[in-house]
Amino acid sequence: MVVASTSGNAYFDRANHQKKEQKNMANEAAQPTPDKSDVPEGAARARDDKESARRASLKPLKALVPFLLRYPKRLVLTLLFLLIAAAAQLSIPIFAAGLLDQGFIEQNLDAVASFGWLILMVAAIMAVAGGARHYFIAVIGERVLTDIRTAVFKHLLQLDATYFDTHRVGELTSRLNGDVATVRGAIGSSATLALRSLVTIIGAVVMMFLTSVQLALAVVVGLPMLIIPIIYFARRLRRMSRITQDALADLSAIATEALSATKTIKSFVQEENQANNFVFHSEESYGAEVTRLKARSVLIAIVMFLGTGAVVMLIWWGAKSVFEGSVSAGQLIQFLIYAIMASAALTNMSEIFGSLQTVAGATERLVEILETKSTMPEPENPLSMPEPPLGTVEFSDVDFSYATRENEVVLKNISFEVKPGETVAIVGPSGSGKSTIFALLQRFYDVNGGSIRVDGVDAREVRSQDLRRRFSYVEQESIIFAGTIADNIRFGKMDASDEEVIEAAKAALVDEFVGRLSDGYNSVVGERGVMLSGGQKQRLAIARALLKDAPILLLDEATSSLDAQSEHLVQKALERLMQGRTTLVIAHRLATIRDADRILVVDGGELIDQGTHKELITKGGRYAQLAKLQFQDEPSN
């Protein structure tokens, strides 16, 4: 059993050590494709924490300003109603002083009634202005929340594959949802409360000087006693807030990973271990948050105590002034109300400042995403792809290593050419670089050396989207989106008509099983297509590729995980898909590519041989060895 610690300090002390252990474990299990656990998170977060500790500023919040400035009318109305409410609030002590001096002390009922009505009218103005302010700032908060979330999501979709190789999906989801929601809280409540408190403090201090300069000077002298604790604890809160948010992101990543692999977890009877792992990180997150809350609570308590102490001292000093005749009793009450207003607002500011430190940490994490630049920028003057498409592919002396493992050569000096309409198969042992060739073709990564040309144009000299429109891609385990069968087919061409969708489905033999579904093409397939079999999902992916109608087809072991009957149906669908197209096929089952025009043999990242099936068998090289293992009953010639 994993013992779940509830100590926040323990989390801070162990965070980097734990990250190093996780990274070492990931490196031991590394595969030829980039491993997402190879993230240098410990170093990055240690740097972030050091920076956060050094700066207790709210500078990251400046990134929210452009989003707010999109709605100037609502902002102006919010500020207007805020000022009206603050002015009304600041007028109450004046009427209270008149009520005391001219009403109660002089025992004048008319004065009591007059000032009472004035106070009631001011309260009504405060209520209306306060409600309007709350409405407008809440609407702005929701609007900005939507804008930020959209901006982050769109930017994530524009980043290259290397970014996702080094960041866990669960952590990014945490930023997209949790951090954005935190920012919304700042805009919807903290920011407006901070502005109201600031206006109240300034207005109250001005009114205190107008009421009694002597008493006001005493208050100003005591202000540093309240400000110093705020600054001191803010330094700690900023660092703790960032660590807490990172802990929550870790927790989200663990949950996302586990929930997306429930069948595997159950199959290996690892429910308890996974639950213990989640509990451990959940308790660590809880402990980190408790430590942050302690610091924030101490800050609030100190400010409240010092503020109350200051008011008590003012009462003593004010009473002395009343006895000496320098101020009236009403003026003292007026001054004390302003002092209490300022003290309460300052207490609010201390609490808000702590909240804004959390928001600053969340904003900083979002800004990190928005400021991340792609390692594969689009060309400044992109070339156009030739029309009509040619369907040619050319690799020239291509070298490649993944950025996460730069010292490991994945492809070395790869050169080959595929002619229009040709079917070329790529074979080789696992980890030899076959799937990497497909990734480079679609420019998910850039080559380290050499060049890749599609239809005679260098892949780096055209817009990535224009390049990818030349390919239809069918994976070994195709991604099926939550939605209907029609939605998934239409993913290949979003503006396709129903007739086009059905035509593609028939060509891919999707109609063979759709007819058995109660809702036909409107049947919901579930998340990742859980309602469909492996063969059905592959036929759905083939229909999607047919609808896209790209000139070059990429098949990445599209039938390797299917049973014989499903493979037969999928193979028939693939034959229809391949007609009239340039096709590149990655295959482990050599029986599926015996009729290919040419077969490329890749091993250790190098192209070691090529030819037809018969030519390679005759040569007796690596391909012949693989064929012998798979075709035990077939003659060697």
Phi, psi and omega in degrees: 000142175273128178275122183271117180277143178251015181269119177294319179298325178297323179296315181299319183289326187263351189305307183294321179298318180296319180297320179297318179297316180297321181293318178298318179298320181295320181296324180295329183260017186297142179248171180300330175276156185299135182264125184290349178272002178278029184278129177282058188291320184301313181294317181297316183287326176299320178295317179297318182294321179297318179295319180295323179291326182288325184243117175259025183276171176255026184305321180302336181293343178299335180294341180279341185303313180301326179291322180290322184290352176290344185233064186297322182297314180294324178295316180298316179297320178299312180295322180298310180293328177296315180293322178297314180296320180293317179297319178297318180297319182289342179277341183299315179301327179296314179292327178294321178295316178297322179299321181285308185290311186270341182261290186288312183294318179273359178054050182250105182295325179298318179295320178299315180295316182298309181292327177298315177296321178299315179297321179295319178295318178297320179298322178295318178298317178300317182296313181295312181295320179296318178295317179296317178301314181299319181296309184295319181289328178294319178295317178299317180301315180294321180294316180293322176305312180296318181295316181294313180300318179295317181297317180294315181297314179299320181293320178300320180293338181272347182285154183280171185298330181301323180298318182282341172291336186246010178223134180282142182299319181299322179292318179294323177296321178298319178293318184294327183256299185296311182293322179295320178295323177297318178296321178301319179300324180293316182287320185284333184225306186299315184296312181292324177293323178295317178297316180298318180294320180296314178298319179297316180298311181298312180297318181295319180295317178300314181293328177295319178294322178292332180279311181202110181297320183299312180292324181295321178298323178297322179293315182299320179298325182276350183302319180304332179297334178269327186284320183302313178299325179298313181296318182297310184286335178298325179299319179286320183296322182298313180295316181295323180297317180296317180295319179298316180294323177294322178296319177294323178295319176301316181297317179296320179296318179296316180296316180299315181297315182292316183290338177273357181228036185298322181294319178296318179299316180292321181299322180266009178053051182249020182301315184293317180295319178294320178296318179296321178297318178294317179299317180303308181290328177295317179292324176296318177297317178299314180298320178296319180292321179297318178298319178295318181295326178299312180298319180293320180294320178298318178300312181297317181297317180297314181296319179296317181295312181295323178296316178295319178300321179295321179296318179299317178296322179295320178300316180297312182294321180293319178301319178299319179293323178295316180297328180278347178086009181282336175222156177274168178297321179296319178295323178296315178299318179301314181296316181297322178296318177297320180296318179294320177302312181296318180296315179296319179295322179293322176297317177300319181298322180295319179291318179296321180299321176296318179295319181292335174296319176297316180296322179298320177296317179295318179297320180300319180293323178290320179297325178303320178291311184296332181268355178290126179261145177294141177283354179234076183297150177289149180296143180294322179236078186294145174278162177263143175284144182294145176236134356289163181299147180266322182084031179254150177225136179219122172258129180234107176050049185280127172242144180204139170222143177290143182299331180284342178219071187295334183278353181258111181282121181267317176231140183224116173053048181275125177221129173195165180225139177242127183271162180304132178077359182280145174253116182240127179259147177240120181234161179158166180293164178301138179083010182275350176109011184297308181294331178297325178300317178295321180296320179290324179302320181270007180054046167286335175222160174260145179292152175276333179206156182081198182208158175236127181240133177240124185054036176081002183246134178299131184300335181275353184254006176235161175296139184303320181294323177295321178297313186289340176293345179278352186241142163247132190237124175241116185272172177297315175236091188295143178282123176247131184269151174298132184148203181263170176298317179298319179300317183291323177292317182294346177301335178286336179202098191296335181262016182291145177282167177299323180295320179294321179298314181293322179297316178295321180296318179294319180296328180267007180064024176289327181298341180299326179251340179297325181297340180270355181267142185298323182257009178057230182289347177267009179290132178282133185264351181083168181297128182058023176071035185295341181277356183247156174280171179299317179294322179295319178296320180293320178294325176296319178294324178293319177299320178298317179293322177298318181293325178295324174058046178278153184285340182240129183250130177246118180244111183257088179050051189293345181237006190292334185258016186254156174284172187300316182293315179296320180298321179299314180293316180294321180297321176297318179294322180294322180299321177292321181294325185283343184298124177076012182237149167288130186230131171246130186236128169261129184213141169265325178277106185294338180298334183279349185233017181297332182267008179297148178297327181206148179236127176261130180255118183246135178210130180062028179083006181239148174276106188261344181193160173201155182157185175281172180303311182295319180299318182289325176296318181295323180296329178073027180269213183298320180296318179298324177296316178296319181295321180298322179293324185269332183245068184300328185262002183265137177299147184294343176261000000 
